[in-house]
């Protein structure tokens, strides 16, 4: 099969780096979608426009997290089939996840459009940014099907070891998004909603390009009518893994909604500060997230090939690579204030002070967070779905407590300390659990059971 990478053999460091680097580049440009929206909105409208975008960021993150979780879940299943050399099952999996995503996207879009006002009021969006937030939120949701299809198609390519093409398409889409921002916001004066419209158009085009690429580059993956027939085993694997990862991400994001509601209640200036600081932290975590995605595919392929020892080596080496970047991240302390000023385009010292405080408190906990994300993803690749869900639920509890108690009583600093505390607790939980599972060979036993059920 053309343009694939067999991760069951070869130098592990080299495989992880060469697979993670295109993912990193893609994640940078994907975040640029949001970052460019933010910068252009602040320059062409005003700094409070950042708050209009950020006020619903937690709900947008919930939707995108569920979508990317479904795509990542499909990628794990396809990676496993690739390791087993079961190409017919790969085609059936692709067909199945397309059908599932179309149905889910339709249901979610209809629900959110009908109840957008209710959602915004529940988030306690300040009155001075309410209309802008509604415009951005509603238009973004209308492009959900494009987002889910992109995550699905790029997940298919990642599962086959091809992490570069989807990234090239994403870069192309990002350039279009920047042009669309200048057109819709700068020229047509469509306000905050124009930034969302530019993103939708670019995402639709990226999906079209990926469809053509997969069709012509992978003849063995050209879907036929029979591939769309219901297959109980395939659909159960896609739904159990996809929904597990989607729900894992969603539980984490739901906690963010509770916290956002509390932060929104602190006023539009704090919302702007939080959004600004969070954008910078998200950029700095991109290499960690890319390594986690690379480790997930690596582990899934080797688990499919029944080589648990090599799968474990991949996890260890990905953590070692993460440590190098985690050390470099700490040097960003000297750039945090100027970056906050550039993104927010404001001289309001209250906003800058709080944005910088958010970054200062968060960055020292980068390494345990990275390990936590790697282990969560790899638990899924190894067929262990409960542990990541429990870990995300622990974070949810912390965020609910923060939204109901810490933020109302401590103010914005309550928001800043919540995630680092929850990361440490979940990092300890997942690390100890993984070591116990590996030492007791629980993963190997589960793999044998999977083969028996498949037979």
N, C-alpha and C positions, 0 to 999 in steps of 0.2 A: 504494500500500500504506500503511495507516495506521501512525502512530507510528514513522516511520523518519526517519533523517537521512542525506541525501546529502552525503558529505564531499568529493566531487569538485569542489565549488564553495563560495565563501564565505570569510570571514575565518578564517585558519588558527588564530590565537591563540584566537579566540572558540570555534571548533569544539572544539579540544583541551580548553579549560577547561570548557566546558559538558558535554563528554562525560566528562572525568576527575573532575569534582567528585562526581557521583553514584557513580562507581566508588570514589572515596576514602571516601565515606560508607559504602558497602557494605563496603569492606575494614576500616574501623574497627569496624563491628559484627561482621564475621566474626571479627576478632581478639578481639573481646569475648567470643565463645563461649569461647575458651581462657582469656582473662584473668579472666573472671568465675568460671570453674571454679577457677582458681588461687586467687583471693582468698577465695571461699567455702570452699574446701577448707582454706586456712590458718586461717580464723576458726572454722569449725565442727569441724575435726578438729585439726590442728596444723601448724606450719610445715614439718615433714618431709613432709607430704602433697604439698607442692609438688614435692618431689623424686620422689615416686611418680608424679606426672603427667609431670614433665620427664625421667625416666629413659628413657622410651620415645618421647620427642618426636621423635627423629631418624627412627625407623621410621614413626611417624605422619606426619611431614613427607614422607618418601619416598612413602608411599601417596597422600597428598593432592597432592603435587607431580606425580605421574604422572597422577592424575585430572584435575587442573586443566590439565595439559599437553595431554591429549586434548581437553578442552573448548576450550582456546585454539586448538588446531590446527583443530578443526571451525569455530571462529569465523573463522579466517583464510580458509578455503576458502569459507565462506558469504559473507564480506565481498567476496571476489573475484568470486563469482557475482553479488552484488548490484551491484557496480560495472559488471559486464557486462550487467546486467538479465536474467539467466537464472533466472527464478523457479522453473521446473520442476526445475532442477538444485539449487536451494536446498532444495526439498522432498525430493528424493532424498538429499541430503546429511544432512538432519535424520534421516530414517528410518535411514540407514546408520549414523550415529554412535550412535543409540539401541541398535541391535542389537549393535554392537561393545562398547559400554559394559556392557550387561547380561552379555554373555559374559565380559568381562574381570573385572567385579566378582564374578561367581560363582566364577571360578577363584581369584582373589586371596583372597577371603573364606575359602573352604574350606582353602586352603593355610595361611593365617596362623592360623586357629583350631586346626588340627591340630598345628601346630608352634610354638605360642606359648611354651611352656616353653623349647624349644630356642633360640628367638630371644632371650628374656630372659636366659638364661644366657650366650649369646654376647655380649650387651651388658654383661655383668658387673654386672647390677643388684645393688646392695647388699642383703644379707639383710633388713635392717630395713624396707625398702620394697618387697620383692619381691612380696608378695601384693597390695598396693595397686596396684602397677604392672601386674600381670597382670590384675586386675579392670578397670582403666581401659582397658588396651590391647585386651583381648578384646571388651569391649562396644563400644568405638569402631569396631572392624573390622566388627562385625555391621551397622553403619549405612553401610558403604561404598557400597552401591548407591544410597542416597539422596544421598550426597555427589557421586557421579559424575553422577547425573541432574540435580542442581541445577547443577553446573558446565556440563553440556551445554545445558540450557534457558536459563540466563543467558547462555551464550556465543552462542546463537542470537539473543537480543535485542540483545546488544552488536554482533553482526555487522550488524544492521539499523539501527544507530545509536541504539538505544533502551537507554540505560544506567540509566534511572531506575526502571523498574517492578521489575526483579529486586532492586534495592536496597531498595525499599519492602517487598517480601516478606521480604527478609533482616532488615530492622529488626523486622518483626512476629515473625519466627522467633526473633530474639535476645531479645525481650521474653519470649516463651514459654520460652526457654532459662533465663533468669534465674529465672522463676517455678518451672520444673522443678528447678533447683538447690536452691532453698529447700525445695521439697516433698520431693525424693528424699534430699537430704543433711541438711537441717535438721529436717524433720518425720519422715521414715521412717528416718533414720540408716543409709542405704545406703553410706555412706563414699565413697571416691574413685570407685567404680563408678557411683554415683548421678549424678555430674557428667557422665559419658559418656552415660548413659541419657537425661538431659535434652537433651543435644545431638542425639541420634539422633531423638527424638520431634519436636523443633522442625524438623529438616531434612526429615523426611518430610512434615510439614505444608506446608513451603515449596515442595516439589516439587509437591504436589497443587494449590496455589494457582497456581503458574506454568503448569501444564498447562491449567487452566481459562482463564487469561488468554490464552494463546497461541491456544487453540481459538476463543474468542469474539472476540478483538481482531484476529486475522489470518486471515480466511476463506480467503485464497489459500494459506495454509500448512497447511490441514487435510489431514492425510495420508490417502491412500487405499491400498488393497491393492497397487496397482501401484507405488506409491512405494517399497515394501519389496523390490521385485525387485532381484536383484543386477545392479549396473552396474559393469563393470570399471573404467572411468575414474573414477567417483565414489569407489568404495571405495579405489582406489589413491591418490587424492589425500588422502582422509581419513586412511588408514593411514600414508602416508608423512609427512604433515605432523603428524598427531596423535601418532604414535609418536615422531617426531623431537623434538617439543617435550616429550612425556612422558619420553623417554629423556634429553633434555638436562637436565630438572629432576631426573630420577632419579639421573643420574651425580653431580650436585651433592649430592643428598641422601645417596647412598651414602657419600660422603666424610664427611658429617656423622655417619653411623652409626659409622664407624671412630673418629672423634674422640670421640663420645659414650661409646663403650666405654672409651676411655682415661680420660675425665673421670669416668665412673661408678666407675672403679677408685680414684679419689682420695677417695671417701667421699660420704655423703649430704649433708653440709653444702656441699661444693663443687657438687654437683648442684643443690642449692637455689639457691645463689648464681648459677650459670650460667643457670638457668631464669628467675630474677628479672631479671637484667640483659638477657637476650635478649628478654624480653617488652617491655621499654621500647624497645630498639633496633628491634624489629619495628614497634611503633606509629609511631615516628618515620620509618620508611622507607615507610609506607603511601602518602603522596603521590607518592613516586618510582615505586612499583609501579603506581599508578593512571595516572600519565602514560605509563608504558611500555605499559600495556594500551590506552590511548587512541591512542597513536602507532601501535601495531600494527594496529588496525582502520583508522585513517586511511590508513596506507601500503597496506594490502591493498586498500581500495576504490579508491585512486588508481592502484595497480598494475593492478587489473582494468580501470580506465578508460584504461590506457596513457598515464598522465601521470606519468612518473618524476620530472620536475622538481618537481612539486607534492609528490610523495611525499617527496623529499629535503628540501624546505622544511619539511614537517611534522616530520621528524626534528630538524632544526636548531632549530626553534622550541620543540619539546618539551624539548630540552636547556637552552635559555635559561630556560624556566619552572622547570626543575629546579634551576638554579643559585640562583634566588631563595629557594627553600625550603631548599636546602643551607646557605645562610648563616644562616637563621633557626634551623636545627637546633642550631647551635653554642651558642646561648643556653640550651639545655636543660641545660648543665653546672651551672647554679645550682640545678636542681631534682632532679638525679639521686639524691642521697642520700635526701631525704624520699620520693620515689616508690618507691625500693627498700624503705623501711621499711613503706610502706602495702601494697605488693603482698605482701611476705613475711610481714608481721605478726610480726616478730621483733625483739628487741633484741640478738641475737647479732652482736657487732661483726665477727666473722670472716666471717660470711655477707655482711653489708652491705659490708665492705671489698672483698671479691672481686667482688661484683655491681657496685659503683661502678667498680672497675678495668676490668672488661669494657666498660662503657659509655664510659669515658674513652678507651680505646685504639681503640674501633670508630668512634665518631661522626665524627672528622676525615676519614674516608675515605668519607663518605656520597656525595659528588658523583661520584667515579669509579665507585662501585658503581652509582649511578643511570644514568649513561651506558652502562655495561656492560649493564644489564638492558634499556634502551631499544634498543640496537643488536642484542642477541640476539633480541629479539622481532621487530624489523623485518627482520632477515635472514630469519627464518621467513616473514614476510609477503611477502617478495620472492622466495620460492622457493629460498633458499640455506640448506640444512639442515645442511651439513657444518661450516661455520664455528662456529655456536653449540655444536655437539656437541664440537668440538675445544676450544673455550673452557671448556666444563664439564669436559672431561677433564683440562685443566690444573689446574683447581681440585681435582679428585679426587686428582691426584698430590700436591698440596700437603697435602691433608687426611690422606692415607695416611701421608705422611712425618711429619706432626704427631702422628697417633695412635700411630705406632710409635716415634718418636724424640723429638720436641720435648716433648710432654706428659709422657712418662715421665721425661725428664731435667730439664725446666724447671718442671714442675708446671702449675698453672692458667694462668700467663702464656703458656705455649706455645700453649694454646687461644686466648687473646686476640689473639695476633699473627698467627695463621695466616690467617684470612680477609682481613684488610686487605692482607697481602702478595699473596695470590692475586688479589684484586680488581684491584690495580694492574697486575699482569702481564697479566691477561686484558683489562683496559680498553685497554692499549696495543695488544695483539694485535688486538682487534676494531676499534678505531678506525683503525689503519693499513690493515687489510684492507678496511674499508668505503670509505675514501677511494680506494684503488686500484681497487676494483670500480666505483665511481661514475665516476671519471675515465676508465676504459677502456670504459665503457658496457656492462659485463658484464650488468647487470640488464636493460637494454633488449634485448640479444641473447637472453637467456634467456626474456624475455616473448614475443618473436616465435616462438621455438622451441615454447613452450607452446601458442600458437595453432595452429601447424602440427600438433602432435601431437593436439590436440583435434579438429581438422578430419578 
